[in-house]
């Protein structure tokens, strides 16, 4: 082995070890760092404008942006979380009361005699003897699971109040540096990549387009659909717990294919079952013409043709990301999918099918 090869082997072995150790150090703070990155990308367009306003003082612009994000996004989220926990607890208590007083059985009996119930019985008639389902137990169990999950998250935050505050402070610090030095960080990483300039430009362009398009569009789309859905449940459907239902509408809007229709459609079906046909029709029209149409406006406006992610792969990537990373997986999965597709495209350019391998430089 030559001296040059020995040095290269030693250098890269030590370098990989150091990178692994650095990863171990940063792994505990991965959540705050990733949330800071998401917020920085979401509000990135304001960075340039504020920098011009403050005559090139990026540090001042970063401080102002951190304060605005804290006041305009983070604090309302905390307030919304407390409302969700309260409404989830109310939903579970109502479900228990309905089971104890027999109201749930009466509701199920009414559902069976309604036109959706008769239609369901016709569809499931061939399987009636093979499937034994207790709708009351399912409704109570589902409500209990949701309320316990939300209450458990709140209890965990209360038990780990100090850790929560530390993570919150770390996120704000990281957010400040991302606002101030994000472009320099990206340029430094780009310079380190051992690839041609064309390939580096293609990867970073795809990464930036996907991050900005997906993060900004998905967050705005979820917020708008959740708010419009909550308004529809309250004013048109006359339903209680409209904040909780609006939250579920926002979450479901992040999932491709079904989207917010999974929630407002279920609410409209419930209204039809209990005999509120007018409200059911009104909520269905509101969902079709207003709530779900928002997706057709926001996504083309923010994404357009930039992300170019296959819907089929994106659906399963998001579902897998939710299982691995939790809520962060909704944003991590599209980025990973975009990077994989970028590398596949580069591979096809370097090694075309049926063509000779490129000569080494």
C-alpha positions in Angstrom: 0.0 0.0 0.0 1.4 3.4 -1.0 1.8 6.2 1.4 -1.0 8.2 -0.3 -3.5 5.3 0.0 -2.5 4.8 3.6 -3.0 8.4 4.4 -6.4 8.5 2.6 -7.6 5.4 4.5 -6.5 6.8 7.8 -8.0 10.2 7.1 -11.4 8.9 6.0 -11.6 6.4 8.9 -11.0 9.2 11.4 -13.3 11.5 9.5 -16.2 8.9 9.6 -15.6 8.3 13.3 -15.8 12.0 14.0 -18.9 12.4 12.0 -20.5 9.5 13.8 -19.6 11.0 17.2 -21.0 14.4 16.1 -24.2 12.6 15.0 -24.4 11.1 18.5 -24.1 14.5 20.1 -26.8 16.1 17.9 -29.2 13.1 18.0 -30.7 14.2 21.3 -31.4 17.6 19.8 -32.7 16.4 16.5 -36.3 17.4 17.2 -35.7 21.0 18.0 -33.2 21.3 15.1 -35.7 19.8 12.6 -38.6 22.0 13.8 -36.3 25.0 13.5 -35.4 24.0 10.0 -39.1 23.6 9.1 -40.0 27.0 10.5 -37.0 28.6 8.9 -38.0 27.2 5.5 -41.7 28.2 6.0 -40.8 31.8 6.8 -37.7 32.0 4.6 -39.3 34.5 2.0 -39.5 37.1 4.8 -35.7 36.9 5.5 -34.7 38.7 2.3 -37.3 41.4 2.7 -36.4 42.1 6.3 -32.7 42.1 5.5 -33.4 44.8 2.9 -35.5 46.7 5.4 -32.7 46.7 7.9 -30.1 47.6 5.2 -28.3 44.3 5.1 -28.3 43.6 8.9 -29.2 39.9 8.7 -28.7 39.5 12.5 -31.3 42.1 13.3 -33.6 40.6 10.7 -33.2 37.2 12.2 -34.0 38.4 15.7 -37.2 40.2 14.4 -38.2 37.0 12.5 -37.7 34.8 15.6 -39.9 37.2 17.7 -42.6 37.2 14.9 -42.6 33.4 14.6 -42.8 33.0 18.3 -45.7 35.4 18.6 -47.5 34.5 15.4 -47.1 30.7 15.2 -45.7 29.1 18.3 -47.8 30.7 21.1 -51.1 30.2 19.2 -50.1 26.6 18.7 -49.7 26.2 22.5 -53.1 27.8 23.1 -54.7 25.5 20.5 -53.1 22.5 22.1 -54.8 23.3 25.5 -58.2 23.7 23.7 -57.7 20.3 22.0 -57.0 18.5 25.2 -60.1 20.1 26.8 -62.4 19.2 24.0 -60.9 15.6 23.7 -61.7 15.1 27.4 -65.2 16.4 26.9 -65.7 14.0 23.9 -64.7 11.0 26.1 -67.0 12.1 28.9 -69.9 12.5 26.5 -69.2 9.1 25.0 -69.2 7.5 28.4 -72.4 9.3 29.3 -74.1 8.1 26.1 -73.1 4.5 26.8 -74.3 4.6 30.4 -77.6 6.2 29.6 -78.3 4.1 26.5 -78.2 7.1 24.1 -75.5 5.5 22.0 -77.7 2.4 21.5 -80.6 4.6 20.5 -78.3 6.5 18.1 -77.1 3.2 16.5 -80.7 2.0 16.2 -81.6 5.3 14.4 -78.5 4.8 12.2 -79.7 1.4 11.1 -83.1 2.7 10.0 -81.6 5.7 8.1 -80.8 5.5 4.4 -77.1 5.3 5.0 -77.7 2.4 7.5 -80.0 0.5 5.1 -77.4 0.9 2.3 -74.6 -0.3 4.6 -76.7 -3.4 5.6 -77.3 -4.2 2.0 -73.5 -4.0 1.2 -72.5 -6.0 4.3 -75.3 -8.5 4.1 -73.2 -11.3 2.6 -70.7 -11.0 5.4 -73.1 -10.5 8.3 -72.6 -13.9 9.8 -68.8 -13.7 9.6 -68.2 -10.2 11.1 -69.1 -9.5 14.7 -68.6 -5.8 15.5 -69.8 -3.9 18.5 -70.2 -0.3 17.3 -70.7 1.1 20.8 -67.5 -0.4 22.0 -65.7 0.8 18.9 -66.9 4.4 19.4 -66.1 4.4 23.1 -62.6 2.9 22.5 -61.8 5.3 19.7 -62.8 8.3 21.7 -60.9 7.0 24.7 -57.8 6.4 22.7 -57.8 9.9 21.2 -58.5 11.7 24.5 -55.9 9.6 26.3 -53.3 10.3 23.6 -53.8 14.1 23.8 -54.0 14.1 27.6 -50.9 11.9 27.7 -48.9 14.3 25.6 -50.0 17.2 27.9 -49.1 15.2 31.0 -45.7 14.4 29.5 -45.1 18.0 28.7 -46.0 18.9 32.3 -43.7 16.2 33.8 -40.9 17.3 31.6 -41.5 21.0 31.9 -37.8 21.8 32.2 -36.8 19.6 29.2 -39.7 21.2 27.2 -38.4 24.7 28.0 -34.8 23.7 27.1 -35.9 22.2 23.7 -38.0 25.3 23.1 -35.0 27.5 23.8 -32.7 25.3 21.6 -35.3 25.6 18.7 -35.3 29.4 19.0 -31.5 29.6 19.0 -31.3 27.2 16.0 -34.0 29.2 14.3 -32.0 32.4 14.7 -28.9 30.9 13.2 -30.9 29.3 10.3 -32.4 32.7 9.5 -29.1 34.5 9.7 -26.6 31.9 8.3 -28.8 29.5 6.5 -27.5 30.4 3.0 -23.9 30.2 4.1 -24.5 26.8 5.7 -26.1 25.4 2.6 -23.1 26.8 0.5 -20.6 25.2 2.8 -22.3 21.8 2.6 -22.5 22.1 -1.2 -18.8 22.8 -1.5 -17.9 19.6 0.4 -19.9 17.3 -1.9 -17.5 15.3 -4.1 -19.7 15.6 -7.2 -19.7 17.6 -10.4 -21.1 21.2 -10.2 -24.1 20.2 -12.5 -25.1 17.3 -10.2 -24.7 19.4 -7.1 -26.8 22.2 -8.6 -29.5 19.6 -9.6 -29.6 18.0 -6.1 -29.7 21.3 -4.3 -32.3 22.8 -6.6 -34.5 19.7 -6.2 -34.0 19.7 -2.4 -34.8 23.4 -2.1 -37.8 23.2 -4.4 -39.2 20.2 -2.5 -38.6 21.7 1.0 -40.0 25.1 0.3 -42.9 23.9 -1.8 -43.9 21.0 0.4 -43.4 22.6 3.8 -45.0 25.9 2.9 -47.9 24.5 1.0 -48.7 21.6 3.5 -48.6 23.9 6.5 -50.7 26.6 5.0 -53.1 24.1 3.4 -53.5 22.3 6.8 -54.2 25.6 8.7 -56.7 26.9 6.1 -58.6 23.7 5.7 -58.7 23.2 9.5 -60.1 26.6 10.1 -62.6 26.4 7.3 -63.6 22.9 8.4 -64.1 24.1 12.0 -66.3 27.0 10.8 -68.4 24.6 8.8 -68.8 22.1 11.7 -69.9 25.0 13.9 -72.1 27.1 11.7 -73.5 24.6 9.2 -73.4 21.3 11.0 -74.2 22.6 14.4 -71.7 20.1 15.9 -70.1 20.4 19.2 -66.3 20.1 19.6 -65.7 22.0 16.3 -62.1 22.9 17.4 -61.3 19.2 17.8 -62.9 18.3 14.4 -61.1 21.2 12.7 -57.8 19.9 14.1 -58.5 16.4 12.7 -59.4 18.1 9.4 -56.0 19.8 9.3 -54.2 16.6 10.1 -56.1 14.6 7.5 -55.3 17.3 4.9 -51.7 16.3 5.1 -52.4 12.8 3.9 -52.6 12.4 0.1 -55.6 11.0 -1.7 -58.2 11.1 1.1 -57.3 14.5 2.5 -59.8 16.5 4.6 -62.8 14.7 3.0 -62.2 11.8 5.5 -63.3 14.1 8.3 -66.0 16.4 6.9 -67.4 13.4 4.9 -67.8 11.4 8.2 -69.4 14.4 9.9 -71.9 14.8 7.0 -72.7 11.1 7.1 -73.3 11.4 10.9 -75.7 14.3 10.3 -77.5 12.3 7.6 -77.8 9.3 10.0 -79.4 11.3 12.8 -81.9 12.8 10.4 -80.3 16.3 9.9 -80.5 15.9 6.1 -80.3 19.7 5.4 -77.3 20.2 7.6 -75.7 17.1 6.0 -76.2 18.4 2.5 -74.9 21.9 3.5 -71.8 20.5 5.2 -71.2 18.3 2.1 -71.4 21.3 -0.2 -69.2 23.3 2.1 -66.6 20.5 2.2 -66.6 20.0 -1.6 -66.8 23.6 -2.7 -64.8 25.3 0.0 -62.7 23.1 2.3 -61.4 20.6 -0.3 -61.1 23.2 -3.1 -58.5 25.1 -1.0 -56.1 22.2 -1.8 -56.6 22.9 -5.5 -55.6 26.6 -5.0 -52.8 26.4 -2.5 -50.8 23.4 -3.9 -50.6 24.7 -7.5 -49.7 28.2 -6.1 -46.9 27.0 -3.9 -45.8 23.7 -5.5 -46.7 24.1 -9.2 -44.3 21.9 -11.1 -41.4 22.2 -8.6 -41.8 19.2 -6.4 -42.8 16.6 -9.0 -43.2 13.8 -6.5 -45.3 10.7 -7.6 -48.5 10.7 -5.5 -48.4 6.9 -5.1 -44.9 6.9 -3.6 -45.6 10.1 -1.6 -48.6 8.5 0.1 -46.7 5.5 1.4 -43.6 7.6 2.2 -45.7 9.9 4.4 -47.4 7.0 6.1 -44.0 5.4 6.8 -42.6 8.7 8.0 -45.4 9.1 10.5 -44.6 5.7 12.0 -40.9 6.4 12.2 -40.6 10.1 13.0 -44.1 11.0 14.2 -45.6 14.3 13.0 -42.1 15.3 11.7 -42.4 12.4 9.2 -45.0 14.4 7.2 -42.2 16.8 6.2 -39.2 14.5 6.3 -40.7 11.9 4.0 -41.2 14.1 0.9 -37.6 15.4 1.3 -36.1 11.9 1.4 -38.2 10.9 -1.6 -37.1 13.9 -3.5 -33.4 13.1 -2.8 -33.8 9.5 -3.8 -35.4 10.5 -7.1 -32.6 13.1 -7.7 -29.9 10.4 -7.2 -31.8 8.0 -9.4 -31.8 10.7 -12.1 -28.1 11.3 -11.7 -27.4 7.5 -11.9 -29.4 7.3 -15.1 -27.3 10.1 -16.6 -24.0 8.5 -15.6 -25.0 4.9 -16.4 -27.6 4.9 -19.2 -29.3 1.6 -19.7 -27.8 -0.3 -22.5 -25.0 2.1 -22.9 -21.3 1.9 -22.0 -20.1 3.0 -18.5 -18.4 6.5 -18.6 -14.7 6.6 -18.8 -13.0 7.5 -15.5 -11.6 11.0 -15.4 
